[in-house]
Amino acid sequence: MRWRASRLLSAPHRLGFFAAALVFALSALWWAVVLSTRAAGIALPWVVAPPIAHGLLMSAGFMPLFIIGFLFTAGPRWLGQPPVQARSLLAPVLLMLSGWPIALAGFHWVAGLAALGVAFVAAGWSAIALRFVRLLRASTVPDRTHAFAVAWASSIGALALWAIVFALASGEYSGVRAITQVLLWGWFAPTFATVSHRMIPFFTAAALPVLDAWRPNWLLWLQLGALAFAGAGMVAELFWWPLPAALRWVQAAVEAPVGVLLLWVSVRWGLVQSLRIRLLAMLYGGFVWLGLAMALLALSHALQALGHPGLGLAPLHALTMGYLGATLIAMTTRVAAGHSGRPLAADDLAWTLYWLLQAAALLRLTAALWGAVEMHLLLCAIGAWLMATVGWALRYGSWLGRPRIDGRPG
C-alpha cells in the first residue's frame, strides 16, 4: 500500500486529479502570501496586475486538470468507447503542470515568462481537447449531447488560452482580463453545468430510487444559453463601462428568472431528500450556488440600472468559489472514493474540507459587500480556502498514489 508515482498512470483520474491537487494547493498558497503581504504593507513586484494574475491562475490553473481526470474517466463510458490509458495523457498534463510555475514567475518579474508558461498550458489543453473530440467522433451511441457540449466548451477554452498567450506577449493586459471571462463563462461554467445536468439526477436516482432522473435537454440548453448571455455582459462592461441602464434591465430580466428556475430545479431533483446523504448533499450544495450566482447577478444589474454601485465581485465569486469550487470538491471526492475501492460516502474529513470551502466562499462574498472590513474578511476567506485545498491535496493525493484497497486494477 506504499505511495508510488507510477500508480498515477494506472487511471486518468489518478493522473489528472493529482496534478490538479498540486496546482490547487499552490495557487491557494500563492494568493495567501499575496494577501498577507498586502495586509502587512509589503510591496511585491508585479508585471501583470494582481487582479488579472489572480483571475487567470484561479480559473485556468487547477480546473482544467480536474476536468481531465473526470472527462477521461466518465467520457469513454458516455460515448461507449474503450478506456483511455493515463500514459497517453501524461505529456499534455506535464506541459500544463510545468506551465503554471513559469507563469507565476512571469506575473511578478518578466511578462515574457508569463506568456511562455501559459503557452505550455495552452499546448497541453489543445492536445487534450483534440483527444476528446476524437473520442466523440468515434462514438456511435445515440445520445452524445453532453459530450458534444463539453467538447464545444473545451475547444473554446483552447482558443481562449492561446488568445491569452498573445495578449500577454503583446502587453495587452486588458485583453487578458476579458479573455479570462471567456474562459470562465465559455469553458468552465458550461462544462460544470453540463456535468451537473447529466450526473446529479443520475446520482440522486441511484441513491434514492424513489426519485426519477429528470433532466430534459431544454434545461441544459437554457443553462448554457444563460451562461453565455451573462458572460457576454461581463466582457462588454470591461470595454464599455458603464453600460446603459436599459441594457442593465435586460440583463436583470434574463438572469433573475434563470436564477429562480435553477433553484427550483435543485428542489425538483431532490435537494431536500439529499440532505440525508452527505456526498449527495455536497453536489446539491454546489448546484444551489449556480442559481444564487444568477440571482445575485440579476440583483446587481438591477441596482446598477437604478444608479447604485451593484454587488461588486460577489456574484462572480458565488459562481467560482461557490458553484465551481463546491462542485469540484464533491465530484472529485466521489470519483476518488469510488475508484479507490472505498465506499461512496463522505467521511468526517471530506465533510469538513467541503464546509471549509463553503465558508471561504461565504466570507469572500461578505468581503465584497462589506468594504469596511474587507481585508480582514479576505484573510479569513483565503485561510479557509487554503486549509480546504491543502487538506484535499494531502488526503486524496495520498489515495491517488496507492493501489485500490479492494485489490482491483485501476
SULRA-V537103 format. One line per field, one symbol per residue. burial: b if it has 9 or more other ideal C-beta (glycine too) atoms within 8 Angstrom, else e. A space follows every 10 residues. Layout:
burial->???
This chain:
burial->eeeeeebbbb bbbbbbbbbb bbbbbbbbbb bbebbbbbee eeeeebbbee ebbbbbbbbb bbbbbbbbbb bbbbbbebbe beebebeebb ebbbbbbbbb bbbbbbbbee bebbbbbbbb bbbbbbbbbe bbbebbeebe eeebebbbbb bbbbbbbbeb bbbbbbbbbe eebebbbbbb bbbbbbbbbb bbbbbbbbbb bbbbbeebee beeebeeebb ebbbebbbbb bbbbbbbbee eebebebbbe bbebbbebbb bbbebbbebb bebbeebbbb bbbbbbbbbb bbbbbbbbbb bbbbbeeeee beebbbbbbb bbbbbbbbbb bbbbbbbebb eeeeebeeeb bbbbebbbbb bebbbbbbbb eeebbebbbb bbbbbbbbbb bbbebbbbbb bbebeeeeee
